[in-house]
Amino acid sequence: MGSISISRRGPSRTCLKKAFPGKTLARLRQLKAKYDPGGLFNSNFPIPPASEEAAA
């Protein structure tokens, strides 16, 4: 298994897709939109929330 490097600006879209393949990233973004819409948990490996349209 390879490693993933994260810059100070956060992970890139490609990096997120490698770390969370398939529907996993979409599900994590939905959870982020539901449970952390304000972005309180945003360190280490921040995942942007899904838009409200996608989360519905």
C-alpha positions in Angstrom: 0.0 0.0 0.0 1.4 3.4 -0.9 1.5 6.6 1.1 -0.3 9.9 0.7 1.4 13.2 1.3 -0.7 16.2 2.4 0.5 19.8 1.9 -0.2 22.6 4.4 -3.0 23.7 2.1 -4.8 20.5 2.6 -5.2 17.4 0.4 -5.9 17.8 -3.3 -8.9 16.4 -5.0 -6.7 13.6 -6.5 -5.3 12.8 -3.1 -8.8 12.6 -1.6 -9.9 10.2 -4.3 -6.9 8.0 -3.7 -7.4 7.9 0.0 -11.2 7.4 -0.2 -12.0 5.5 -3.5 -15.4 4.9 -5.0 -18.4 6.0 -3.2 -16.5 6.4 0.1 -15.6 10.1 -0.5 -19.1 11.0 -1.5 -20.5 9.4 1.7 -17.9 11.1 3.9 -18.8 14.5 2.3 -22.5 13.8 2.9 -21.7 13.1 6.6 -19.5 16.2 6.8 -22.3 18.3 5.5 -24.8 16.8 8.0 -22.7 16.7 11.1 -20.0 19.3 10.6 -21.4 22.0 8.3 -19.3 24.7 10.0 -16.0 22.9 9.5 -15.1 22.5 13.1 -13.2 19.3 12.4 -10.8 20.5 9.7 -7.3 19.4 10.7 -5.1 16.5 9.5 -7.1 15.4 6.5 -10.0 17.9 5.9 -12.8 16.7 3.7 -15.0 19.4 2.1 -18.7 19.0 2.8 -21.0 18.0 0.1 -23.3 20.8 -1.2 -26.8 20.9 0.2 -28.1 19.7 -3.1 -25.9 16.6 -3.2 -26.6 15.8 0.5 -30.4 15.8 0.0 
